[in-house]
Amino acid sequence: MNLLAAILVASTSLNITVWPNGEGNGGKRTWTLRCAPAAGTLPQRSSACRQLAVLKAPFAQVRKDMACTQIYGGPQEALVTGRFRGRPVHARFNRQDGCQLGRWNRVGFLFPGVVSAQSR
């Protein structure tokens, strides 16, 4: 990893909240993640930091003009806030259609144990 990449990873500090049954429908799970060095409460922090480091825009929203398949993946919802590569993050995730499933799956390592193998 070059110096610039190391600095950008180091400026990552995230708060992760997941509602396994949807927001407002029961309990939630929360974790924190900081990178370089990896720290926080998220399981497999080092792996998560490595995976985030190679993603171009892991928290980008789906484009408004994107056609999405109508595949429902479940009620799970998540919120990621904090800083990623030094920039503010406020990203909501759900599994309501094919586009949202793709977003969820790209960063699913941030939501460990939330989706069972049967519901994938």
C-alpha positions in Angstrom: 0.0 0.0 0.0 1.4 3.4 -0.9 1.5 6.3 1.5 -1.6 8.1 0.1 -3.6 4.9 0.3 -2.4 4.3 3.9 -3.4 7.9 4.9 -6.9 7.5 3.3 -7.5 4.1 5.0 -6.3 5.7 8.3 -9.0 8.3 8.0 -11.8 5.7 8.1 -14.0 5.7 11.2 -17.5 4.2 10.8 -20.5 3.6 13.0 -22.6 0.8 11.7 -26.2 0.1 12.8 -28.2 -2.8 11.4 -31.9 -3.7 11.9 -32.3 -7.4 11.1 -36.1 -7.1 10.9 -36.2 -3.6 9.5 -35.9 -0.3 11.3 -38.6 0.0 14.0 -39.3 -3.8 14.0 -37.4 -5.1 16.9 -33.7 -5.0 17.9 -30.7 -3.6 16.3 -27.1 -4.4 16.1 -24.3 -1.8 16.3 -20.6 -1.9 15.6 -17.7 0.5 15.1 -14.8 0.2 12.7 -11.6 2.2 12.5 -8.8 1.5 10.1 -5.0 1.8 10.2 -4.7 0.3 12.7 -7.9 -1.8 12.6 -10.0 -1.2 15.7 -13.5 -1.1 16.9 -16.2 -3.7 17.7 -16.9 -5.1 14.2 -15.8 -8.7 14.0 -12.9 -9.3 11.5 -11.9 -5.6 11.5 -8.6 -6.1 9.6 -10.4 -8.0 6.8 -13.1 -5.3 6.7 -10.5 -2.5 6.4 -8.7 -4.4 3.6 -12.0 -5.0 1.7 -13.0 -1.3 2.1 -9.6 -0.2 0.9 -10.1 -1.7 -2.6 -13.7 -0.5 -3.2 -14.0 2.6 -5.3 -17.2 4.0 -3.9 -18.7 1.5 -1.4 -21.3 4.0 0.0 -22.5 5.5 -3.3 -26.3 5.6 -3.8 -28.0 3.8 -6.7 -28.4 6.2 -9.7 -31.9 7.6 -10.1 -32.1 6.5 -13.7 -31.1 2.9 -12.9 -33.5 0.1 -13.8 -33.7 -2.3 -10.9 -35.1 -5.8 -10.8 -38.0 -6.3 -8.4 -36.3 -8.9 -6.3 -37.1 -8.5 -2.6 -34.2 -9.7 -0.4 -35.7 -9.2 3.0 -36.6 -6.6 5.6 -33.0 -5.9 6.8 -31.9 -2.3 6.9 -28.6 -0.6 7.8 -27.1 2.8 8.4 -23.4 3.6 8.1 -22.1 7.0 9.3 -18.8 8.5 10.1 -15.8 9.1 7.8 -14.4 7.1 4.9 -11.2 8.2 3.3 -11.5 11.4 5.2 -15.0 12.2 3.8 -18.3 12.2 5.6 -20.5 9.1 5.2 -24.2 8.8 5.8 -25.4 5.8 3.8 -28.6 3.8 4.3 -28.9 0.2 3.0 -31.8 -2.1 2.5 -32.7 -5.2 0.5 -35.8 -3.9 -1.3 -34.9 -4.6 -4.9 -32.0 -5.9 -7.1 -30.1 -2.6 -7.0 -30.3 -2.3 -3.2 -29.3 -6.0 -2.9 -26.2 -5.3 -5.0 -25.3 -2.4 -2.7 -25.9 -4.5 0.4 -23.8 -7.4 -0.9 -20.9 -5.2 -1.9 -20.4 -4.1 1.8 -22.1 -7.1 3.5 -18.9 -7.7 5.4 -19.9 -4.6 7.5 -23.1 -6.4 8.5 -21.9 -9.8 9.8 -24.4 -12.5 10.7 -27.4 -10.3 9.7 -28.6 -12.3 6.7 -28.8 -16.0 7.0 -27.8 -18.3 4.2 -31.5 -19.3 3.8 -32.6 -15.7 3.0 -29.9 -14.9 0.5 
